[in-house]
């Protein structure tokens, strides 16, 4: 059984059809890169997968069940991090503990999980730091930590390194790779960078003219991407 | 020409003297803890405070609903709310007077010329401001906070509470603005309160009365106290926010 399946998904903004009849299948423990030029619908696709926006047409199947934006159980198994993550007022601990508090975890468990995530992110001393004052790289890492702290099955990252310097980019990439290996979760991320897609992903989805084209080979994806750009 | 100039100058000097005397009188009244002044100030404070509180209970959720949910004719509602920012207080007074007067549909409640009628009137006056400012506050951050909360597994209700938590400081500012409008309005307070000594007389109606009587000194003194009351409320709220780390 596929972890997530998109069936004939279409999305419209005003009169513009951003996605048209998109079919995709995501298996467990996959690391997928979504490539496409600006405005090709990468964010739109990821937001539909994160159950934040309803599609105009089509169906989203998650763990064998049809889901929509009201499916709280499914949203609780999907983590989403936007390209410019928002930090809630309060310290890092508050930000990391919120998903757990909302799921009814006890204080002791929350403390353990926050420590574990901070260690994983290599940000051990950050617990008491004001989250809104973090650098872009630190905020991105904390946002990823906040999305994975509740052990999701699927992590969706919208251009996770778009605003980061090369050093922070490397750290975030290591983190993503580590998550797939150690936590055995599936990760799908969008990117403009071929190099990053090649470095990180096992599978590729190229978006263009409203359509989605899945590939297992980077070279083929690259070739099509260049074609789409033309 | 010289005669006219002298006349204008005399009036200006007279006005300045009155203002100066008023300021001194104001401080005298405050220092002497004049019973009637304390009573009027306290009445102004609780009537306007309660009106704002009631308005917040209804208008903040209305603001959230208007911002987050799809509602037919939403644009029309928003335009109406913004138009009502400048709602004339006498018009509200007139409307309430007709509703609450003996022959009116709510006459049986016997609320006319009571502080409760003033609370209702002021709550109506500040409601568009609090609703409008809630929507405007949410336009800045609301969607981002809401979606972030949903994306980390919050339910819709938890996400809305998180939004409320994030924007609380801005909402308090809206509340203060509403309080300022409520405590300074006079038209509605006179029409539905009646300016009854010891019962419905508040600072603004007292100022209006004293000015009418030509007692400018006392009017200015009451004006200073009115400003002082607004200042104290503002400072206390800011202190409270600082102390409890609301910022």
Contacts between the chains, C-beta under 8 A, distances in Angstrom:
chain1	res1	chain2	res2	distance
A	50	B	151	6.0
A	52	B	147	5.9
A	52	B	150	6.2
A	52	B	151	6.3
A	72	B	153	7.8
A	72	B	155	5.5
A	75	B	150	6.6
A	75	B	151	7.7
A	75	B	153	5.9
A	76	B	153	4.1
A	79	B	151	7.3
A	79	B	152	7.0
A	79	B	153	8.0
A	80	B	151	3.9
A	80	B	152	7.9
A	81	B	151	7.5
A	82	B	147	7.8
A	82	B	148	7.6
A	82	B	151	7.5
A	85	B	148	7.3
A	86	B	144	4.9
A	86	B	145	6.5
A	86	B	148	4.4
A	88	B	145	7.2
A	88	B	148	7.4
A	88	B	162	6.8
A	88	B	165	7.8
A	88	B	166	6.4
A	89	B	165	7.5
A	89	B	166	5.9
A	98	B	149	7.8
A	98	B	152	6.5
A	98	B	154	7.6
A	98	B	162	7.5
A	99	B	152	4.4
A	99	B	153	5.1
A	99	B	154	7.7
A	102	B	152	7.7
A	102	B	153	6.0
A	102	B	154	5.1
A	102	B	155	7.2
A	102	B	158	5.1
A	103	B	153	6.4
A	146	B	152	5.6
A	147	B	151	7.3
A	147	B	152	6.2
A	150	B	152	7.6
A	150	B	153	5.9
